[in-house]
Amino acid sequence: KLSELTKFDTKTNSRGLLLGDGTAQQVQSQIFAMLNRSLPAGGRFRVLADVGLRVGSGGKLEFDEEKFRAAYASDPASVETLFTRPPGGLTPGTPLSLLNQGRGVRTLPTGNDLRIVTRDGSAIELGLADALTVGDVIRALNTAGAGKITAELNEAGSAITIRDNTSGAGQLVVSPLAGSFAAEDLGIKGTGTSGVLAGRSIPLSQQQTIGGLGHLMESQINRLIDPIDGLISRQNKALEARTQQFEDRIRNLDRVLEAKRARLERQFAALENALSGLQSQQAALGQIQSIRLPSNR
């Protein structure tokens, strides 16, 4: 619809209603940039074109079903992450280097970084030197736990949660080893409650605060139509203000014209009265008979 309103028809030399409008150009530019944006740390797929979606000729969104199916078959988690990752949220593909506002995770070069003690008294030790992403950490925890624990991201995508699958009188405890800060940096240092250790929220670097494309689209559209300071809302208010100015000018001109009309009507009435008087005088003069003077003989 927007492309129709901003086009120029060379055959009929007709222009769209919004051709050259600055707001319409900004809307087009922002939507185009949004659809072609590359998302940092969004998993294997970073742009819509990676999963078969692209902006084609005429600004139309084109869908390659075969490419999408191939992408989803090869890495469904990354496809879902591309669209649904919440703003500021962790994903399995999030690099550890982006955690803690870009400071990363401090692991030991060799040896084990942390110990997990489950409720049945089992001790699990593991090193994370080879982990590069949040997904690597979760896989390492689950592999080392061998079914005794389950590590996963919480629903908000803000922290790692560890669940104790064993039973016993003990508590689920995660503690550092050999002075490693990995457990602390991952937000999982501490003692669980009822067999669940809800990790601390992990702050991310600025670039990772961008959500998936679904959230990005929603955020962008909301910024355009926000009733307070949205681009389109501001333009609507500006147009309404200009319309009000035109209406005020029309009312003022109406008042001026009405006053001028009243003045002209008064002048016309006065001229009518004067003309009527002259006509009366003319009629009176026409009734006067000529006076003859006596002749001298």
Buried (B, 14 or more C-beta within 10 A) or exposed (E): EBEEEBBEEEEEEEEBEBEEBEBBBBBBEBBEEBBEBEBBBBBBBBBBBBBBBBBEEEEEEEEBEEBBEEBBEEBEBBBBBBBBBBBBBBBBBBBBBBBBEEEBBBBBEEEBBBBBBBBEEBEBEBBBEEBEBBBBBBBBBBEBBEEBBBBEBBEEBBBBBBBBBBEEEBBBBBEBBEEBBBBBBBBBBBEBEEBEBBBBBBBBBEEBEBBBBBBBBEBBBEBBEEEEEBBBBBBBEEEEEEEEEEEEEEEEEEEEEEEEEEEEEEEEEEEEEEEEEEEEEEEEEEEEEEEEEEEEE
